[in-house]
Amino acid sequence: MGLLLIENAYLDELNNIERKKYVQKIKIIKYLYVEGAQSIANIGNRLNISLPTLTAIITELIAEGLVEKQGRGKSGGGRKPDLYGLQENSLFVLGVEMGNHETRMAIFNNEDINITGTQTFPIRLSKDGQAIDALCQHARELIQQSGINRDKLIGIGINMPGLVDSHAGINHTYLQVPGQSLRQVLEEKLNKPVYIENDAKSIALAEYRFGLAEGKKDVLVISIDWGLGLGMLLNGKLYSGTSGFAGEFSHIPLIENGELCHCGKQGCLETVASGRALSRLAKEGIRAGKNSMLNAIVDQAADSIEPHLIIDAALKGDQYAIHLLSQVGFQLGKGIAVLIQLLNPEMIILGGRVAQANHYILTPIQQALHIYCMPQLREKTSIAISRLGEKAGLLGSVAMVMENIFEDHIE
């Protein structure tokens, strides 16, 4: 059994000295994972561990195959200090990104390198949990095919749409299991710690750990895909709210006498500012006589107009596609104006498939902000397109595990 997977029952048998050492080891591993190779002096100062104790623990971690010497650091005038970091492939995480139509998986090592490549499976979300067995089967097969030491797989992170209570391990929208939490079911089937989170919040974690939000405190991450998601990083921490549902601004009714939203309310922001809205507007306009490159698609199969096709048409100069993106972007900008005035963030990051339209979506957002947002707040908030692209979801699942697995064993 690996160091990070010691069960609570075993921990309870440790005396105070052994337990203290175990916690110190976990803290060292977390620090080296987040900060990279460090000198013993830096580790000791940061974690408040005496140098003799730390030296002995580092020696043990080297013997356990978790830590290794990784060169020398800069010298302040004397001998250059040795640097210690995590051994390559000493820890692994299985990242899972569940969507409405497909599920993506990959295994990452402690250097956040995707060692298996991203695998895509036709697992569709359902309300009754029918997808759970398929998810677990594909996860087991991927772990086996990877050839990794299963003891080094420290956890599994899964992000998905819906009302997710990550603390209770429940998705109130999908994959509901009578009498058990989704997290309990998955941990029993996969025999590993499992963490679940809403997809937008997971992507916000990815931006904080790997993307444009790194080093920043107050950042809003908006995912514009089929739906519209919001993850909030406030004062350097992911904000979830009392029940874990904070950030559902897409389902605030902002449109008078608007479309019926799939959540049951009328006129939600998502009905006019999402990939789903973009696709619906395209179909309605073309059927009403608009000329576009998209006409042929509608003639063949109306349900085939996905957001990426509209974006591709816009990038080729299709005026109707550009108009649609402008319309959706402007409505989204109105919603963002409310967020800026409520939360005063330093940055807003746009991700998801629709964000790939770049300036075709950014320009109308900025136009709306000039109309609906106070300049004193607007001018202090930068808006940028995510650089993580399609990697954001899986990286968010990895970050989710790494954010939680250490804390669970330190408490």
C-alpha positions, 0 to 999 in steps of 0.5 A: 500500500502506497504512502498516500493511501494509508487507511484511517484505521491504520492511521489510528494505530500510529502513536503520536510521534509516528503520526506526526512524521507521517503528516510531515511526509505528506506535507513535504510531498505536497510542497515538492509537487506544487513548487518543484525541486527545493533545497532542504533549507527551503523545505524546512523554512516553509514547513517549519521542520527542523533540519535534522528531522527533515534530513532524516525524513528526506532520506526515508522518502528517497528509500521509499522511491518517492523523492530523489536528488535533482541537482544543485541550487543557486549559491549565496556565496558558499557551497551550492545546496542540493535540490530534492524533488519527486521522482518521475512517475512516483505518483499517478492520477486518473483524470476523467471528464464526463460530458453529455455525449462522451467521456474522456480519460487519461492518466497523468504522472506527478509531473502532470504529463499525460502518459496514456494519451487521452481516450474517448468513450461513448459514455452518456450521462443519465439521471439513473446512473446507468453510465457508472458501470461503463465508466468503471469498466473503461477506467479499469481497462485504462489503468491495466493497459497503462502498465503503471504500479497500481499502488502509485495511483493515488486517486481519481478525479471526475468532473461533470456537468450538473449540480455537484456537491463535491463534499458529499460526493453527489451529483443532484442532476446526473448519476444518482444512486438510491441510498448512496453517494456517487463518490461511495459507489465509485470508490467501492467499484474502483478501490481508490479515492475518488473526487467529483466536481462540477465541470466549470469549477474543475476547469477553474482549478486547472486555470489556477494550477496550470493556466492564466490564473496561476498566481492570481487571487480573484479570477472568474473562469467561464466555460462556454460550451453546450451550456454555460459554466462559472468557476470562481477563484476568490482570494486564491481559493475555489469558491463553492458556497454552502451547498457546493452550488455557487456559480450557477449564474447561467440559470439566472433568468435575465431575459423577459419572456425568453426561451424555456431553459432545460432547468425549467425556468424561462429566459435563463442566460444560458438560453441566449449565451451558450453553444446550445443557444448558438446552435438553436439560433443558427437553425431558426435563422436559416429556416427563416431564409438567412443565407450562410455556409451553414445552409447545406448542413441544415438541409441535410440534417438540422441537428448537425449544426454544432458550435464548432461548425458555426465558428468555422464558418465565421473564421471563413468570413460567413457574415451570418455566422459572425452575426450569431457569435456577436449576438451570443457574445453581447448577451454573455457580456451583459451577464459578465457585467453583473459578475464584475460589479458584484465580485470585482475580479482582476481577470475573467478567463473564457474557455470552452468550444465557443471561446475558440471563436476568439475576437468574434466572441470577445469584441461583442462582450467588450461592447456589452461591458461598455454599456452595462458595466461601471467603468471604474470596475470594468477597467480593472478587469482583464478578459482573456481566452484560455490557453489550455484548450481541450486539456482544461477538463482533464487537467482540472480533474488532476488538480482536484485530486491533488488539491484534496488527497493531501489535505485528507491525509493531513487532517 
